[in-house]
Amino acid sequence: MTSVAVVAHRGKTLGGGLVELRQVLADRGFPDPLWYEVPKSRKAPERARQAVADGADLLFIWGGDGTIQRCVDAVAGEAVNLAILPAGTANLLANNLQVPIDLSAAVDVGLFGDRRRLDVGVLNGERFAVMAGVGFDAIMMRDADGELKGHFGRLAYVWTGVRATHMTSRKVRIEIDGEPWFKGMASCVLLGQMGTLTAGIVAFPDAQPDDGLLEVGVVTAENALQWTRVLSRLVVEDAKHSPLAQMGRGRKVEIKLDRPTTYELDGGARKAKKKFRASVEPGAITVCVPKKEEE
């Protein structure tokens, strides 16, 4: 019999909130799930590990991208199915996997949907499920955090994105699978496990989350006008043909910059560093996804 657990960021909302979540689970035959609430995403990993240790084989994660990323990092490799309850602003993983932004429907995906085994990326020892970035996108995510995102939602990313276009380029060297791949000035390096960014922008249209490879992208835009050109191509899924972007893929990536630069994992900003090592853990997580329609 399925043992259900919930790790919930109590500051995030979806539908009728956690009260409704308890009722929906009860209506589906799970009136007494293992239940762990946290006040912030940094507290979620400990509870996720505890849920697995307590015997959960289906773990519902209620929260935004930060909570989900931290739980993925904590329990990757464990024998547990992860069900996403997208209560955040961007909901990167849910959108990439087409998990509905609806409480009851998302619960049903967790209980009755298909199970899909996916790779995770690893950057400087920390796992991510969708995307990691150094430079422009990390500054945008960092500045959109907290109160600004709470008040303006996705519009916060637009505002901080405009501000981030003024970031100066860095000297960057990148190796993919031990071979030199890029050397020059760049304002953004992206690592993709999946293809879609915030607001539905597709950075890597050919990305597959279970192919054992990381997508790599470098943007050399230096000002707001050039970034507008890059972003306009992203909107039409044509960034790989932009003269201001370079795309590649591999299993191991090393990135070196001439000065410390902010980076992000699934939208969560991290402290600036100069050196980065990235890799792939194939088939590290099993995620609940909507059932495929029968042909």
C-alpha positions in Angstrom: 0.0 0.0 0.0 1.2 3.5 -0.8 2.6 5.5 2.1 2.0 9.2 1.4 3.9 12.1 2.9 3.7 15.9 2.4 6.5 18.4 2.8 4.9 21.8 2.6 6.3 25.4 2.6 3.6 27.0 4.7 4.2 30.4 3.1 3.2 29.2 -0.4 -0.4 29.1 -1.7 -2.4 27.0 -4.2 -6.1 26.7 -4.4 -7.6 26.6 -0.9 -4.3 26.1 0.7 -3.1 23.3 3.0 -6.5 22.9 4.5 -7.9 22.0 1.1 -4.9 19.7 0.4 -5.7 17.7 3.6 -9.3 17.4 2.5 -8.5 16.3 -1.1 -6.1 13.6 0.2 -8.7 12.4 2.6 -11.3 12.3 -0.2 -8.9 10.1 -2.2 -8.4 7.7 0.7 -5.4 9.2 2.5 -6.9 10.9 5.6 -3.7 10.7 7.7 -0.6 11.3 5.5 2.9 11.9 7.1 2.9 15.7 7.3 5.8 18.1 7.6 5.4 21.9 7.3 8.4 24.2 7.0 8.6 28.1 7.3 11.2 28.4 4.5 12.7 26.3 1.7 16.0 25.8 3.5 14.2 23.7 6.1 12.6 21.4 3.5 15.5 19.0 2.8 15.7 17.7 6.4 11.9 17.0 6.3 12.1 15.3 2.9 14.8 13.0 4.2 12.8 12.3 7.3 9.7 11.5 5.2 11.7 8.8 3.3 13.2 7.5 6.5 9.7 7.3 8.0 8.7 5.0 5.1 7.1 7.3 2.6 7.1 6.0 -1.0 5.1 8.9 -2.4 6.3 12.4 -1.4 4.1 15.4 -2.2 6.2 18.6 -2.3 4.1 21.8 -1.8 6.0 25.0 -2.7 7.9 27.0 -5.2 10.9 26.2 -7.3 13.3 26.6 -4.3 11.5 24.1 -2.1 11.2 21.6 -4.9 14.9 22.0 -5.9 16.1 21.5 -2.3 13.9 18.4 -1.8 15.2 16.9 -5.1 18.7 17.5 -3.9 18.0 15.8 -0.6 16.3 12.6 -1.8 17.7 12.0 -5.3 18.7 8.3 -5.5 16.1 7.3 -2.9 13.3 4.8 -3.6 10.5 7.5 -3.5 8.2 9.0 -6.1 8.0 12.8 -6.1 4.7 14.6 -6.7 4.8 18.3 -7.4 2.2 20.6 -5.9 3.1 23.8 -7.7 2.5 26.6 -5.2 5.2 28.9 -6.4 5.6 31.8 -8.9 7.4 30.3 -11.8 6.8 26.5 -11.2 9.6 25.5 -13.5 9.5 21.7 -13.0 5.7 21.6 -13.0 5.5 23.5 -16.3 8.2 21.4 -18.0 6.3 18.2 -17.0 2.9 19.7 -17.7 1.7 19.2 -14.1 -1.4 21.3 -13.8 -1.4 24.4 -11.6 -4.5 23.2 -9.9 -4.6 21.6 -6.4 -7.0 18.7 -7.0 -5.6 17.9 -10.5 -2.0 18.0 -9.2 -2.9 15.6 -6.4 -4.5 13.2 -8.9 -1.3 13.3 -10.9 0.6 12.3 -7.8 -1.8 9.5 -6.9 -2.8 8.2 -10.2 -0.4 9.6 -12.9 2.5 7.9 -14.6 5.9 7.6 -13.1 8.8 9.0 -15.0 12.5 8.4 -14.2 14.5 11.5 -14.8 18.1 12.7 -14.7 19.2 15.5 -12.5 22.0 18.0 -13.0 24.6 18.7 -10.4 26.4 22.1 -10.1 29.1 22.5 -7.5 27.8 19.5 -5.6 24.1 20.6 -5.5 21.4 19.0 -7.6 18.9 20.7 -9.8 16.0 19.4 -11.9 15.5 22.0 -14.6 18.0 24.7 -15.1 21.1 26.3 -13.6 22.8 29.5 -14.7 25.7 31.8 -14.1 25.5 35.6 -14.7 22.5 37.4 -16.2 19.7 34.9 -15.3 21.1 34.4 -11.8 21.1 38.1 -11.1 17.6 38.4 -12.4 16.4 35.5 -10.1 18.3 37.0 -7.1 16.8 40.4 -7.5 13.3 39.1 -8.0 13.4 37.1 -4.8 11.4 37.9 -1.6 9.1 40.9 -1.3 9.3 42.0 -5.0 8.2 38.5 -6.3 5.6 38.3 -3.5 4.0 41.5 -4.6 4.3 41.3 -8.4 4.6 37.6 -9.2 6.0 37.0 -12.7 6.2 40.7 -13.5 9.1 40.8 -11.0 11.2 38.8 -13.4 10.5 41.3 -16.2 11.5 44.2 -14.1 14.7 42.6 -12.8 15.5 41.2 -16.2 15.6 44.7 -17.6 17.9 45.8 -14.8 20.1 42.7 -15.3 20.8 43.6 -19.0 23.2 46.2 -17.7 25.5 43.5 -16.2 29.0 43.7 -17.6 30.4 40.6 -19.4 33.0 38.3 -17.8 35.9 36.4 -19.3 34.7 32.9 -19.5 36.3 29.5 -20.2 34.3 26.4 -20.6 35.2 22.8 -21.1 32.7 20.1 -22.1 33.7 16.5 -21.4 37.4 17.6 -21.0 37.6 19.4 -24.3 37.8 23.3 -24.7 34.5 24.5 -26.0 34.3 28.3 -25.3 36.7 31.1 -24.5 35.7 34.7 -24.5 33.5 37.4 -23.0 30.0 36.3 -21.9 27.2 37.6 -19.8 25.4 34.3 -19.2 26.1 30.6 -19.0 23.1 28.3 -18.9 23.0 24.6 -18.0 19.7 22.8 -18.9 18.3 19.5 -17.7 15.0 20.6 -19.3 14.2 23.2 -21.9 11.8 25.8 -20.5 12.7 28.8 -18.4 10.6 31.3 -16.5 7.5 32.6 -18.3 7.5 29.8 -20.8 10.6 30.9 -22.6 12.3 27.9 -24.3 16.1 28.0 -23.9 16.8 24.5 -25.1 14.2 23.2 -27.5 16.0 19.8 -28.0 16.5 19.1 -24.3 15.5 15.7 -23.0 15.4 15.1 -19.2 16.4 11.4 -19.5 19.2 11.4 -22.1 22.1 11.5 -19.7 23.3 14.9 -21.1 23.4 18.5 -19.9 22.5 21.3 -22.4 25.0 24.1 -22.3 24.4 27.7 -23.6 26.5 30.8 -23.6 25.2 34.3 -24.3 27.6 37.0 -25.4 25.1 39.9 -25.4 26.7 43.0 -23.8 23.9 45.5 -23.6 20.1 45.9 -23.4 19.6 46.0 -27.2 21.6 42.8 -27.7 19.7 41.1 -24.9 16.5 42.1 -26.5 17.6 40.3 -29.7 18.5 37.2 -27.8 15.2 37.1 -25.8 13.2 37.7 -28.9 14.7 34.5 -30.4 14.1 32.6 -27.2 10.4 33.5 -27.5 10.2 31.8 -30.9 12.5 28.9 -29.8 15.3 30.0 -32.2 18.1 31.0 -29.8 20.5 28.3 -31.2 20.6 30.3 -34.4 21.4 33.6 -32.7 24.9 35.1 -33.4 24.9 36.1 -29.7 24.4 32.5 -28.4 26.3 29.3 -28.6 24.8 25.9 -27.7 26.3 22.5 -26.8 25.8 19.4 -24.7 27.8 17.0 -22.7 28.1 14.9 -19.5 30.6 17.0 -17.6 31.1 20.8 -17.8 33.7 23.0 -16.2 33.3 26.8 -16.1 35.9 29.3 -15.1 35.3 33.1 -14.8 37.7 36.0 -14.2 35.7 37.1 -11.1 33.1 35.8 -8.7 29.6 35.8 -10.2 26.2 35.0 -8.9 24.6 31.7 -10.0 21.2 30.0 -9.6 19.7 26.5 -9.4 16.1 26.2 -10.6 15.6 29.9 -9.9 17.2 30.0 -6.4 20.2 32.4 -6.2 23.5 31.3 -4.7 26.6 33.2 -3.5 29.0 34.3 -6.2 31.9 32.0 -7.3 34.5 31.9 -10.0 34.7 28.1 -10.7 31.9 25.7 -11.4 31.7 22.0 -12.1 28.6 20.4 -13.5 27.6 16.9 -14.3 24.6 14.6 -14.7 23.2 11.9 -12.4 21.2 9.7 -14.8 17.8 8.4 -13.6 18.3 9.9 -10.1 14.6 10.8 -9.4 11.2 9.4 -10.2 8.5 12.1 -10.7 4.8 11.8 -11.0 3.5 13.1 -14.4 0.2 13.3 -16.1 -0.9 10.0 -17.8 -0.3 9.9 -21.5 -3.5 10.0 -23.5 -4.2 6.7 -25.2 -3.9 6.9 -29.0 
